[in-house]
Amino acid sequence: MLDDLDRQIVAALIRNGRAPWRLVAEVLGQQERTVARRGNRLLASGVVRVQSFPNPAALAPVDLYMLRVAAAPGALRGVGAWLADRPETHWVSALAGASECIVELFAGQEEIGPLLYRDLAALEGVRDVSLEPIFEYYRTVSGWRPDLLTREQYDALSPSELPQYVTLYEDLGMPRLDEPNQALVNLLRTNGRATIEELAAGLSVSKATASRRLEALIASGGVYVRAVLDPSSIGYPFEAFLTVHTSAASLDQTGAYVADLPSTRWAANVSGRLLVQSAVRSVVELRSVVEDIEAQPGVTGVDVSLYAEIFKRSTVAYVDGRLPSLDAD
């Protein structure tokens, strides 16, 4: 069981997975050696891990989609595992409200047809597939603010990630990763919390050069740093997928409102509809969140489905329903 300080350290890593223990200790009002000992133990145990990976749009011309795959109940786990094994998927989850997987998928236009109607269609048990463009994220998972810390503490750890880089990277004129930056990203894939000294040694560059490259990559959305964990480990065992029905005129306003709720892990405009992942402590709390959203101007209803199983989070595929330890990589 995690105590309050453990949960606060995990919350700090959600906001800034590369935060030095000195900064985390300062924000939490704790001694650095205590935070470092606790934090390293949490990372070693696999309760939380820090994963870094490139923005796919910084590597090649791709677009972002939400894929939904309906399957026979007996086949759903096999379908979910197959999807989690695909390099173009970033997260894969199964819903309880319907026998289907929902997936965040990066793909080029020419890849869509073969994926849907050749590869997926050939899987045993698949009943239906649908693919919709994700127009915009209002919040990404690094912006989740479980109420274990104050807003001021989260802000002191790091500014919230700018979600527009997920869907608008190329449109904003951001560059593709060159060879030196790809080498840096590859080192971070192995260890998302690698020190500047380790990165500099791996790249055979000065610490100043490694630090400058890394800061530029994170600030420009070329690389993502994610704390990967099960929300249940810090006291939020109920994850829900919400479809918020709202007028077109109210969509962005509602999206911004929902993105600012502490319960929201991510919120996105998908084909003109607001889809949300929430993490809460109880069904009673979930009801309160839903009623709060339903009370917003322009909202006509909220559909709710609990998450039944996770197959992949932030590019990390689960093993037997569990987040694998770093030793399993």
Phi and psi restraints in degrees (value plus and minus 20) as a CYANA .aco file:
   2 LEU   PHI    -109.0   -69.0
   2 LEU   PSI     119.9   159.9
   3 ASP   PHI    -111.3   -71.3
   3 ASP   PSI    -196.2  -156.2
   4 ASP   PHI     -80.6   -40.6
   4 ASP   PSI     -62.0   -22.0
   5 LEU   PHI     -86.9   -46.9
   5 LEU   PSI     -61.2   -21.2
   6 ASP   PHI     -76.7   -36.7
   6 ASP   PSI     -66.6   -26.6
   7 ARG   PHI     -84.8   -44.8
   7 ARG   PSI     -56.5   -16.5
   8 GLN   PHI     -86.8   -46.8
   8 GLN   PSI     -58.2   -18.2
   9 ILE   PHI     -84.9   -44.9
   9 ILE   PSI     -62.2   -22.2
  10 VAL   PHI     -81.9   -41.9
  10 VAL   PSI     -62.9   -22.9
  11 ALA   PHI     -80.2   -40.2
  11 ALA   PSI     -58.4   -18.4
  12 ALA   PHI     -83.8   -43.8
  12 ALA   PSI     -58.6   -18.6
  13 LEU   PHI     -90.9   -50.9
  13 LEU   PSI     -48.4    -8.4
  14 ILE   PHI     -80.4   -40.4
  14 ILE   PSI     -63.8   -23.8
  15 ARG   PHI     -94.6   -54.6
  15 ARG   PSI     -59.1   -19.1
  16 ASN   PHI    -165.7  -125.7
  16 ASN   PSI      72.9   112.9
  17 GLY   PHI     -84.3   -44.3
  17 GLY   PSI     -40.0     0.0
  18 ARG   PHI    -125.0   -85.0
  18 ARG   PSI      -7.6    32.4
  19 ALA   PHI     -79.6   -39.6
  19 ALA   PSI     108.2   148.2
  20 PRO   PHI     -81.4   -41.4
  20 PRO   PSI     128.2   168.2
  21 TRP   PHI     -79.3   -39.3
  21 TRP   PSI     -50.3   -10.3
  22 ARG   PHI     -79.6   -39.6
  22 ARG   PSI     -64.4   -24.4
  23 LEU   PHI     -88.2   -48.2
  23 LEU   PSI     -62.8   -22.8
  24 VAL   PHI     -79.9   -39.9
  24 VAL   PSI     -64.4   -24.4
  25 ALA   PHI     -82.1   -42.1
  25 ALA   PSI     -62.6   -22.6
  26 GLU   PHI     -81.8   -41.8
  26 GLU   PSI     -64.6   -24.6
  27 VAL   PHI     -86.4   -46.4
  27 VAL   PSI     -57.2   -17.2
  28 LEU   PHI    -106.1   -66.1
  28 LEU   PSI     -28.8    11.2
  29 GLY   PHI      49.9    89.9
  29 GLY   PSI      17.2    57.2
  30 GLN   PHI    -142.2  -102.2
  30 GLN   PSI     147.1   187.1
  31 GLN   PHI     -94.8   -54.8
  31 GLN   PSI     121.0   161.0
  32 GLU   PHI     -80.3   -40.3
  32 GLU   PSI     -61.6   -21.6
  33 ARG   PHI     -84.9   -44.9
  33 ARG   PSI     -53.3   -13.3
  34 THR   PHI     -88.0   -48.0
  34 THR   PSI     -65.9   -25.9
  35 VAL   PHI     -85.5   -45.5
  35 VAL   PSI     -61.6   -21.6
  36 ALA   PHI     -83.5   -43.5
  36 ALA   PSI     -63.7   -23.7
  37 ARG   PHI     -83.7   -43.7
  37 ARG   PSI     -65.9   -25.9
  38 ARG   PHI     -86.2   -46.2
  38 ARG   PSI     -65.2   -25.2
  39 GLY   PHI     -83.5   -43.5
  39 GLY   PSI     -64.1   -24.1
  40 ASN   PHI     -85.2   -45.2
  40 ASN   PSI     -54.9   -14.9
  41 ARG   PHI     -86.3   -46.3
  41 ARG   PSI     -61.1   -21.1
  42 LEU   PHI     -83.5   -43.5
  42 LEU   PSI     -61.8   -21.8
  43 LEU   PHI     -86.7   -46.7
  43 LEU   PSI     -62.3   -22.3
  44 ALA   PHI     -88.0   -48.0
  44 ALA   PSI     -51.0   -11.0
  45 SER   PHI     -97.0   -57.0
  45 SER   PSI     -37.4     2.6
  46 GLY   PHI      67.5   107.5
  46 GLY   PSI     -17.4    22.6
  47 VAL   PHI     -78.3   -38.3
  47 VAL   PSI     -59.9   -19.9
  48 VAL   PHI    -160.9  -120.9
  48 VAL   PSI     126.8   166.8
  49 ARG   PHI    -158.4  -118.4
  49 ARG   PSI     132.6   172.6
  50 VAL   PHI    -125.0   -85.0
  50 VAL   PSI      98.9   138.9
  51 GLN   PHI    -135.0   -95.0
  51 GLN   PSI     110.6   150.6
  52 SER   PHI    -138.0   -98.0
  52 SER   PSI     119.2   159.2
  53 PHE   PHI    -176.4  -136.4
  53 PHE   PSI     134.0   174.0
  54 PRO   PHI     -95.1   -55.1
  54 PRO   PSI     131.9   171.9
  55 ASN   PHI     -85.9   -45.9
  55 ASN   PSI      99.5   139.5
  56 PRO   PHI     -75.2   -35.2
  56 PRO   PSI     -50.5   -10.5
  57 ALA   PHI     -89.7   -49.7
  57 ALA   PSI     -36.5     3.5
  58 ALA   PHI    -104.0   -64.0
  58 ALA   PSI     -27.3    12.7
  59 LEU   PHI    -125.2   -85.2
  59 LEU   PSI     -55.0   -15.0
  60 ALA   PHI    -180.9  -140.9
  60 ALA   PSI     142.8   182.8
  61 PRO   PHI     -91.4   -51.4
  61 PRO   PSI      84.3   124.3
  62 VAL   PHI    -157.0  -117.0
  62 VAL   PSI     141.9   181.9
  63 ASP   PHI    -141.3  -101.3
  63 ASP   PSI     144.3   184.3
  64 LEU   PHI    -125.8   -85.8
  64 LEU   PSI     112.2   152.2
  65 TYR   PHI    -153.3  -113.3
  65 TYR   PSI     137.9   177.9
  66 MET   PHI    -129.1   -89.1
  66 MET   PSI      98.7   138.7
  67 LEU   PHI    -121.0   -81.0
  67 LEU   PSI     116.6   156.6
  68 ARG   PHI    -145.1  -105.1
  68 ARG   PSI     106.9   146.9
  69 VAL   PHI    -143.4  -103.4
  69 VAL   PSI      91.9   131.9
  70 ALA   PHI    -107.7   -67.7
  70 ALA   PSI     117.2   157.2
  71 ALA   PHI    -165.5  -125.5
  71 ALA   PSI     139.9   179.9
  72 ALA   PHI     -79.9   -39.9
  72 ALA   PSI     121.8   161.8
  73 PRO   PHI     -72.3   -32.3
  73 PRO   PSI     -59.6   -19.6
  74 GLY   PHI     -90.8   -50.8
  74 GLY   PSI     -36.6     3.4
  75 ALA   PHI    -122.5   -82.5
  75 ALA   PSI     -28.9    11.1
  76 LEU   PHI     -83.1   -43.1
  76 LEU   PSI     -59.9   -19.9
  77 ARG   PHI     -84.8   -44.8
  77 ARG   PSI     -59.7   -19.7
  78 GLY   PHI     -85.0   -45.0
  78 GLY   PSI     -59.4   -19.4
  79 VAL   PHI     -85.3   -45.3
  79 VAL   PSI     -63.8   -23.8
  80 GLY   PHI     -81.7   -41.7
  80 GLY   PSI     -62.1   -22.1
  81 ALA   PHI     -85.3   -45.3
  81 ALA   PSI     -58.4   -18.4
  82 TRP   PHI     -83.7   -43.7
  82 TRP   PSI     -64.0   -24.0
  83 LEU   PHI     -85.5   -45.5
  83 LEU   PSI     -59.3   -19.3
  84 ALA   PHI     -84.8   -44.8
  84 ALA   PSI     -46.3    -6.3
  85 ASP   PHI    -100.7   -60.7
  85 ASP   PSI     -29.0    11.0
  86 ARG   PHI    -100.0   -60.0
  86 ARG   PSI     112.4   152.4
  87 PRO   PHI     -87.6   -47.6
  87 PRO   PSI     -41.6    -1.6
  88 GLU   PHI    -104.6   -64.6
  88 GLU   PSI     -22.5    17.5
  89 THR   PHI    -117.3   -77.3
  89 THR   PSI     119.5   159.5
  90 HIS   PHI    -124.3   -84.3
  90 HIS   PSI     -56.3   -16.3
  91 TRP   PHI    -164.4  -124.4
  91 TRP   PSI     129.6   169.6
  92 VAL   PHI    -162.0  -122.0
  92 VAL   PSI     106.9   146.9
  93 SER   PHI    -158.0  -118.0
  93 SER   PSI     132.6   172.6
  94 ALA   PHI    -125.9   -85.9
  94 ALA   PSI     119.6   159.6
  95 LEU   PHI    -117.4   -77.4
  95 LEU   PSI     131.2   171.2
  96 ALA   PHI    -108.7   -68.7
  96 ALA   PSI     -45.9    -5.9
  97 GLY   PHI     -94.8   -54.8
  97 GLY   PSI     -37.2     2.8
  98 ALA   PHI    -173.3  -133.3
  98 ALA   PSI     133.9   173.9
  99 SER   PHI    -102.4   -62.4
  99 SER   PSI      60.0   100.0
 100 GLU   PHI    -173.4  -133.4
 100 GLU   PSI     137.0   177.0
 101 CYS   PHI    -124.4   -84.4
 101 CYS   PSI     122.9   162.9
 102 ILE   PHI    -134.5   -94.5
 102 ILE   PSI     123.0   163.0
 103 VAL   PHI    -162.8  -122.8
 103 VAL   PSI     116.6   156.6
 104 GLU   PHI    -111.2   -71.2
 104 GLU   PSI     105.2   145.2
 105 LEU   PHI    -153.6  -113.6
 105 LEU   PSI     110.1   150.1
 106 PHE   PHI    -124.0   -84.0
 106 PHE   PSI     107.3   147.3
 107 ALA   PHI    -175.5  -135.5
 107 ALA   PSI     131.8   171.8
 108 GLY   PHI    -100.4   -60.4
 108 GLY   PSI     138.0   178.0
 109 GLN   PHI     -77.8   -37.8
 109 GLN   PSI     -57.4   -17.4
 110 GLU   PHI     -92.9   -52.9
 110 GLU   PSI     -33.0     7.0
 111 GLU   PHI    -109.1   -69.1
 111 GLU   PSI     -36.3     3.7
 112 ILE   PHI     -85.6   -45.6
 112 ILE   PSI     -72.3   -32.3
 113 GLY   PHI     -76.8   -36.8
 113 GLY   PSI     -72.7   -32.7
 114 PRO   PHI     -78.9   -38.9
 114 PRO   PSI     -58.2   -18.2
 115 LEU   PHI     -85.3   -45.3
 115 LEU   PSI     -67.0   -27.0
 116 LEU   PHI     -93.5   -53.5
 116 LEU   PSI     -68.7   -28.7
 117 TYR   PHI    -127.2   -87.2
 117 TYR   PSI     -18.6    21.4
 118 ARG   PHI    -137.3   -97.3
 118 ARG   PSI     -80.0   -40.0
 119 ASP   PHI     -92.1   -52.1
 119 ASP   PSI     -74.9   -34.9
 120 LEU   PHI     -88.1   -48.1
 120 LEU   PSI     -58.5   -18.5
 121 ALA   PHI     -83.2   -43.2
 121 ALA   PSI     -43.9    -3.9
 122 ALA   PHI    -104.1   -64.1
 122 ALA   PSI     -30.2     9.8
 123 LEU   PHI     -96.4   -56.4
 123 LEU   PSI     115.7   155.7
 124 GLU   PHI     -84.7   -44.7
 124 GLU   PSI     111.8   151.8
 125 GLY   PHI      74.0   114.0
 125 GLY   PSI     -31.6     8.4
 126 VAL   PHI     -89.9   -49.9
 126 VAL   PSI     108.5   148.5
 127 ARG   PHI    -125.0   -85.0
 127 ARG   PSI     -54.3   -14.3
 128 ASP   PHI    -181.5  -141.5
 128 ASP   PSI     132.6   172.6
 129 VAL   PHI    -156.1  -116.1
 129 VAL   PSI     128.2   168.2
 130 SER   PHI    -166.0  -126.0
 130 SER   PSI     127.1   167.1
 131 LEU   PHI    -154.8  -114.8
 131 LEU   PSI     105.9   145.9
 132 GLU   PHI    -149.2  -109.2
 132 GLU   PSI     124.1   164.1
 133 PRO   PHI     -92.7   -52.7
 133 PRO   PSI     119.8   159.8
 134 ILE   PHI    -109.1   -69.1
 134 ILE   PSI      89.2   129.2
 135 PHE   PHI     -93.5   -53.5
 135 PHE   PSI     -58.2   -18.2
 136 GLU   PHI    -183.1  -143.1
 136 GLU   PSI     120.4   160.4
 137 TYR   PHI    -117.1   -77.1
 137 TYR   PSI     111.9   151.9
 138 TYR   PHI    -109.1   -69.1
 138 TYR   PSI     -45.8    -5.8
 139 ARG   PHI    -172.8  -132.8
 139 ARG   PSI     118.8   158.8
 140 THR   PHI    -122.2   -82.2
 140 THR   PSI     150.5   190.5
 141 VAL   PHI     -84.8   -44.8
 141 VAL   PSI     -44.2    -4.2
 142 SER   PHI     -91.3   -51.3
 142 SER   PSI     -33.9     6.1
 143 GLY   PHI    -109.4   -69.4
 143 GLY   PSI     -22.4    17.6
 144 TRP   PHI     -79.9   -39.9
 144 TRP   PSI     113.3   153.3
 145 ARG   PHI    -142.7  -102.7
 145 ARG   PSI      52.2    92.2
 146 PRO   PHI     -75.8   -35.8
 146 PRO   PSI     123.3   163.3
 147 ASP   PHI     -98.0   -58.0
 147 ASP   PSI      26.9    66.9
 148 LEU   PHI    -113.8   -73.8
 148 LEU   PSI     -41.0    -1.0
 149 LEU   PHI    -148.3  -108.3
 149 LEU   PSI     141.7   181.7
 150 THR   PHI    -101.2   -61.2
 150 THR   PSI     143.1   183.1
 151 ARG   PHI     -78.5   -38.5
 151 ARG   PSI     -58.0   -18.0
 152 GLU   PHI     -84.4   -44.4
 152 GLU   PSI     -57.6   -17.6
 153 GLN   PHI     -87.1   -47.1
 153 GLN   PSI     -62.6   -22.6
 154 TYR   PHI     -80.1   -40.1
 154 TYR   PSI     -64.4   -24.4
 155 ASP   PHI     -85.1   -45.1
 155 ASP   PSI     -53.0   -13.0
 156 ALA   PHI     -89.8   -49.8
 156 ALA   PSI     -46.8    -6.8
 157 LEU   PHI     -95.9   -55.9
 157 LEU   PSI     -58.6   -18.6
 158 SER   PHI     159.8   199.8
 158 SER   PSI     129.4   169.4
 159 PRO   PHI     -83.9   -43.9
 159 PRO   PSI     131.1   171.1
 160 SER   PHI     -86.0   -46.0
 160 SER   PSI     123.4   163.4
 161 GLU   PHI     -78.8   -38.8
 161 GLU   PSI     119.6   159.6
 162 LEU   PHI     -99.8   -59.8
 162 LEU   PSI      91.8   131.8
 163 PRO   PHI     -89.8   -49.8
 163 PRO   PSI     -38.7     1.3
 164 GLN   PHI     -86.6   -46.6
 164 GLN   PSI     -41.2    -1.2
 165 TYR   PHI     -88.0   -48.0
 165 TYR   PSI     -40.3    -0.3
 166 VAL   PHI     -87.8   -47.8
 166 VAL   PSI     -63.6   -23.6
 167 THR   PHI    -126.3   -86.3
 167 THR   PSI     -36.2     3.8
 168 LEU   PHI    -140.8  -100.8
 168 LEU   PSI       0.6    40.6
 169 TYR   PHI     -74.9   -34.9
 169 TYR   PSI     -72.4   -32.4
 170 GLU   PHI     -90.3   -50.3
 170 GLU   PSI     -60.0   -20.0
 171 ASP   PHI     -83.9   -43.9
 171 ASP   PSI     -48.8    -8.8
 172 LEU   PHI    -101.3   -61.3
 172 LEU   PSI     -17.7    22.3
 173 GLY   PHI      58.5    98.5
 173 GLY   PSI       1.3    41.3
 174 MET   PHI     -97.3   -57.3
 174 MET   PSI     126.2   166.2
 175 PRO   PHI    -101.0   -61.0
 175 PRO   PSI     135.5   175.5
 176 ARG   PHI     -88.4   -48.4
 176 ARG   PSI     133.4   173.4
 177 LEU   PHI     -90.5   -50.5
 177 LEU   PSI     106.8   146.8
 178 ASP   PHI    -102.6   -62.6
 178 ASP   PSI     158.9   198.9
 179 GLU   PHI     -80.7   -40.7
 179 GLU   PSI     -64.7   -24.7
 180 PRO   PHI     -81.5   -41.5
 180 PRO   PSI     -59.7   -19.7
 181 ASN   PHI     -91.9   -51.9
 181 ASN   PSI     -52.7   -12.7
 182 GLN   PHI     -85.1   -45.1
 182 GLN   PSI     -57.0   -17.0
 183 ALA   PHI     -84.0   -44.0
 183 ALA   PSI     -58.7   -18.7
 184 LEU   PHI     -84.8   -44.8
 184 LEU   PSI     -63.9   -23.9
 185 VAL   PHI     -82.1   -42.1
 185 VAL   PSI     -59.4   -19.4
 186 ASN   PHI     -82.8   -42.8
 186 ASN   PSI     -57.8   -17.8
 187 LEU   PHI     -86.0   -46.0
 187 LEU   PSI     -59.1   -19.1
 188 LEU   PHI     -89.2   -49.2
 188 LEU   PSI     -49.6    -9.6
 189 ARG   PHI     -79.2   -39.2
 189 ARG   PSI     -57.3   -17.3
 190 THR   PHI     -91.0   -51.0
 190 THR   PSI     -58.0   -18.0
 191 ASN   PHI    -170.9  -130.9
 191 ASN   PSI      82.2   122.2
 192 GLY   PHI     -83.9   -43.9
 192 GLY   PSI     -41.4    -1.4
 193 ARG   PHI    -126.0   -86.0
 193 ARG   PSI       2.0    42.0
 194 ALA   PHI     -74.3   -34.3
 194 ALA   PSI     117.2   157.2
 195 THR   PHI     -93.0   -53.0
 195 THR   PSI     142.4   182.4
 196 ILE   PHI     -80.2   -40.2
 196 ILE   PSI     -57.0   -17.0
 197 GLU   PHI     -81.5   -41.5
 197 GLU   PSI     -62.9   -22.9
 198 GLU   PHI     -87.3   -47.3
 198 GLU   PSI     -60.1   -20.1
 199 LEU   PHI     -86.4   -46.4
 199 LEU   PSI     -62.7   -22.7
 200 ALA   PHI     -82.2   -42.2
 200 ALA   PSI     -62.6   -22.6
 201 ALA   PHI     -85.7   -45.7
 201 ALA   PSI     -61.0   -21.0
 202 GLY   PHI     -86.7   -46.7
 202 GLY   PSI     -48.5    -8.5
 203 LEU   PHI    -117.8   -77.8
 203 LEU   PSI     -28.0    12.0
 204 SER   PHI      37.9    77.9
 204 SER   PSI      25.7    65.7
 205 VAL   PHI    -150.3  -110.3
 205 VAL   PSI     152.1   192.1
 206 SER   PHI     -92.1   -52.1
 206 SER   PSI     140.3   180.3
 207 LYS   PHI     -82.1   -42.1
 207 LYS   PSI     -56.6   -16.6
 208 ALA   PHI     -83.7   -43.7
 208 ALA   PSI     -60.7   -20.7
 209 THR   PHI     -87.3   -47.3
 209 THR   PSI     -64.7   -24.7
 210 ALA   PHI     -82.1   -42.1
 210 ALA   PSI     -62.9   -22.9
 211 SER   PHI     -84.5   -44.5
 211 SER   PSI     -63.7   -23.7
 212 ARG   PHI     -83.7   -43.7
 212 ARG   PSI     -63.2   -23.2
 213 ARG   PHI     -83.3   -43.3
 213 ARG   PSI     -64.1   -24.1
 214 LEU   PHI     -84.9   -44.9
 214 LEU   PSI     -66.4   -26.4
 215 GLU   PHI     -79.7   -39.7
 215 GLU   PSI     -60.8   -20.8
 216 ALA   PHI     -86.8   -46.8
 216 ALA   PSI     -59.8   -19.8
 217 LEU   PHI     -84.7   -44.7
 217 LEU   PSI     -64.3   -24.3
 218 ILE   PHI     -88.0   -48.0
 218 ILE   PSI     -64.5   -24.5
 219 ALA   PHI     -84.7   -44.7
 219 ALA   PSI     -52.3   -12.3
 220 SER   PHI    -110.5   -70.5
 220 SER   PSI     -22.3    17.7
 221 GLY   PHI      58.6    98.6
 221 GLY   PSI      -5.0    35.0
 222 GLY   PHI     -96.3   -56.3
 222 GLY   PSI     -43.2    -3.2
 223 VAL   PHI    -158.4  -118.4
 223 VAL   PSI     123.4   163.4
 224 TYR   PHI    -127.7   -87.7
 224 TYR   PSI     121.6   161.6
 225 VAL   PHI    -137.8   -97.8
 225 VAL   PSI     100.0   140.0
 226 ARG   PHI    -146.8  -106.8
 226 ARG   PSI     115.4   155.4
 227 ALA   PHI    -105.8   -65.8
 227 ALA   PSI      98.1   138.1
 228 VAL   PHI    -121.7   -81.7
 228 VAL   PSI     102.9   142.9
 229 LEU   PHI    -179.0  -139.0
 229 LEU   PSI     144.0   184.0
 230 ASP   PHI    -110.9   -70.9
 230 ASP   PSI     102.2   142.2
 231 PRO   PHI     -73.3   -33.3
 231 PRO   PSI     -47.8    -7.8
 232 SER   PHI     -80.2   -40.2
 232 SER   PSI     -47.6    -7.6
 233 SER   PHI     -87.3   -47.3
 233 SER   PSI     -41.2    -1.2
 234 ILE   PHI    -135.6   -95.6
 234 ILE   PSI      -1.3    38.7
 235 GLY   PHI      81.3   121.3
 235 GLY   PSI      -4.1    35.9
 236 TYR   PHI    -146.0  -106.0
 236 TYR   PSI      56.5    96.5
 237 PRO   PHI     -99.4   -59.4
 237 PRO   PSI     -33.0     7.0
 238 PHE   PHI    -124.4   -84.4
 238 PHE   PSI      91.7   131.7
 239 GLU   PHI    -126.3   -86.3
 239 GLU   PSI     112.0   152.0
 240 ALA   PHI    -150.0  -110.0
 240 ALA   PSI     126.4   166.4
 241 PHE   PHI    -125.7   -85.7
 241 PHE   PSI      97.3   137.3
 242 LEU   PHI    -130.1   -90.1
 242 LEU   PSI     113.2   153.2
 243 THR   PHI    -128.2   -88.2
 243 THR   PSI      91.3   131.3
 244 VAL   PHI    -116.9   -76.9
 244 VAL   PSI      97.7   137.7
 245 HIS   PHI    -109.8   -69.8
 245 HIS   PSI      98.7   138.7
 246 THR   PHI    -165.1  -125.1
 246 THR   PSI     138.8   178.8
 247 SER   PHI     -88.1   -48.1
 247 SER   PSI     134.9   174.9
 248 ALA   PHI     -79.1   -39.1
 248 ALA   PSI     -57.3   -17.3
 249 ALA   PHI     -87.3   -47.3
 249 ALA   PSI     -45.6    -5.6
 250 SER   PHI    -119.5   -79.5
 250 SER   PSI     -22.0    18.0
 251 LEU   PHI     -79.5   -39.5
 251 LEU   PSI     -72.5   -32.5
 252 ASP   PHI     -86.2   -46.2
 252 ASP   PSI     -59.7   -19.7
 253 GLN   PHI     -83.5   -43.5
 253 GLN   PSI     -63.2   -23.2
 254 THR   PHI     -87.2   -47.2
 254 THR   PSI     -60.5   -20.5
 255 GLY   PHI     -79.6   -39.6
 255 GLY   PSI     -63.1   -23.1
 256 ALA   PHI     -85.7   -45.7
 256 ALA   PSI     -58.4   -18.4
 257 TYR   PHI     -85.0   -45.0
 257 TYR   PSI     -68.8   -28.8
 258 VAL   PHI     -84.4   -44.4
 258 VAL   PSI     -58.0   -18.0
 259 ALA   PHI     -81.5   -41.5
 259 ALA   PSI     -45.7    -5.7
 260 ASP   PHI    -108.4   -68.4
 260 ASP   PSI     -23.7    16.3
 261 LEU   PHI     -94.0   -54.0
 261 LEU   PSI     118.6   158.6
 262 PRO   PHI     -79.6   -39.6
 262 PRO   PSI     -45.3    -5.3
 263 SER   PHI     -98.5   -58.5
 263 SER   PSI     -34.6     5.4
 264 THR   PHI    -103.1   -63.1
 264 THR   PSI     100.6   140.6
 265 ARG   PHI    -106.1   -66.1
 265 ARG   PSI     -64.7   -24.7
 266 TRP   PHI    -168.9  -128.9
 266 TRP   PSI     136.2   176.2
 267 ALA   PHI    -164.9  -124.9
 267 ALA   PSI     117.1   157.1
 268 ALA   PHI    -166.4  -126.4
 268 ALA   PSI     130.3   170.3
 269 ASN   PHI    -109.8   -69.8
 269 ASN   PSI      89.1   129.1
 270 VAL   PHI    -134.6   -94.6
 270 VAL   PSI      88.1   128.1
 271 SER   PHI      33.1    73.1
 271 SER   PSI      16.6    56.6
 272 GLY   PHI      64.3   104.3
 272 GLY   PSI     -10.3    29.7
 273 ARG   PHI    -139.0   -99.0
 273 ARG   PSI     128.6   168.6
 274 LEU   PHI    -113.6   -73.6
 274 LEU   PSI      95.4   135.4
 275 LEU   PHI    -134.4   -94.4
 275 LEU   PSI     122.1   162.1
 276 VAL   PHI    -162.0  -122.0
 276 VAL   PSI     120.9   160.9
 277 GLN   PHI    -128.6   -88.6
 277 GLN   PSI     106.0   146.0
 278 SER   PHI    -136.1   -96.1
 278 SER   PSI     130.3   170.3
 279 ALA   PHI    -149.3  -109.3
 279 ALA   PSI     103.9   143.9
 280 VAL   PHI    -156.6  -116.6
 280 VAL   PSI     148.8   188.8
 281 ARG   PHI    -102.0   -62.0
 281 ARG   PSI     -45.5    -5.5
 282 SER   PHI    -177.2  -137.2
 282 SER   PSI     146.9   186.9
 283 VAL   PHI     -85.2   -45.2
 283 VAL   PSI     -54.0   -14.0
 284 VAL   PHI     -81.9   -41.9
 284 VAL   PSI     -63.1   -23.1
 285 GLU   PHI     -86.2   -46.2
 285 GLU   PSI     -58.0   -18.0
 286 LEU   PHI     -81.2   -41.2
 286 LEU   PSI     -63.7   -23.7
 287 ARG   PHI     -78.4   -38.4
 287 ARG   PSI     -62.3   -22.3
 288 SER   PHI     -82.6   -42.6
 288 SER   PSI     -62.0   -22.0
 289 VAL   PHI     -82.0   -42.0
 289 VAL   PSI     -65.8   -25.8
 290 VAL   PHI     -83.1   -43.1
 290 VAL   PSI     -65.0   -25.0
 291 GLU   PHI     -84.3   -44.3
 291 GLU   PSI     -55.2   -15.2
 292 ASP   PHI     -83.9   -43.9
 292 ASP   PSI     -64.0   -24.0
 293 ILE   PHI     -86.3   -46.3
 293 ILE   PSI     -61.3   -21.3
 294 GLU   PHI     -83.0   -43.0
 294 GLU   PSI     -43.3    -3.3
 295 ALA   PHI    -101.9   -61.9
 295 ALA   PSI     -25.6    14.4
 296 GLN   PHI     -96.6   -56.6
 296 GLN   PSI     128.6   168.6
 297 PRO   PHI     -78.9   -38.9
 297 PRO   PSI     113.0   153.0
 298 GLY   PHI      69.0   109.0
 298 GLY   PSI     -32.7     7.3
 299 VAL   PHI    -104.3   -64.3
 299 VAL   PSI     108.6   148.6
 300 THR   PHI    -128.0   -88.0
 300 THR   PSI     -27.3    12.7
 301 GLY   PHI     147.8   187.8
 301 GLY   PSI     145.1   185.1
 302 VAL   PHI    -157.2  -117.2
 302 VAL   PSI     104.1   144.1
 303 ASP   PHI    -113.5   -73.5
 303 ASP   PSI     120.0   160.0
 304 VAL   PHI    -146.2  -106.2
 304 VAL   PSI     113.6   153.6
 305 SER   PHI    -157.1  -117.1
 305 SER   PSI     109.5   149.5
 306 LEU   PHI     -94.2   -54.2
 306 LEU   PSI     131.8   171.8
 307 TYR   PHI     -96.6   -56.6
 307 TYR   PSI     111.1   151.1
 308 ALA   PHI    -115.0   -75.0
 308 ALA   PSI     -54.3   -14.3
 309 GLU   PHI    -180.1  -140.1
 309 GLU   PSI     126.8   166.8
 310 ILE   PHI    -128.1   -88.1
 310 ILE   PSI     112.1   152.1
 311 PHE   PHI    -129.9   -89.9
 311 PHE   PSI     -41.3    -1.3
 312 LYS   PHI    -183.3  -143.3
 312 LYS   PSI     117.8   157.8
 313 ARG   PHI    -152.7  -112.7
 313 ARG   PSI     110.8   150.8
 314 SER   PHI      25.4    65.4
 314 SER   PSI      29.2    69.2
 315 THR   PHI      55.2    95.2
 315 THR   PSI     -21.3    18.7
 316 VAL   PHI    -116.1   -76.1
 316 VAL   PSI      93.0   133.0
 317 ALA   PHI     -97.7   -57.7
 317 ALA   PSI     116.6   156.6
 318 TYR   PHI     -98.7   -58.7
 318 TYR   PSI     134.8   174.8
 319 VAL   PHI    -140.6  -100.6
 319 VAL   PSI      98.6   138.6
 320 ASP   PHI      32.7    72.7
 320 ASP   PSI      21.8    61.8
 321 GLY   PHI      57.9    97.9
 321 GLY   PSI     -11.7    28.3
 322 ARG   PHI    -146.8  -106.8
 322 ARG   PSI     130.8   170.8
 323 LEU   PHI     -87.1   -47.1
 323 LEU   PSI     102.2   142.2
 324 PRO   PHI     -91.2   -51.2
 324 PRO   PSI     132.0   172.0
 325 SER   PHI     -92.9   -52.9
 325 SER   PSI     142.0   182.0
 326 LEU   PHI     -81.9   -41.9
 326 LEU   PSI     -48.9    -8.9
 327 ASP   PHI     -86.5   -46.5
 327 ASP   PSI     -39.9     0.1
 328 ALA   PHI    -104.0   -64.0
 328 ALA   PSI     -29.4    10.6
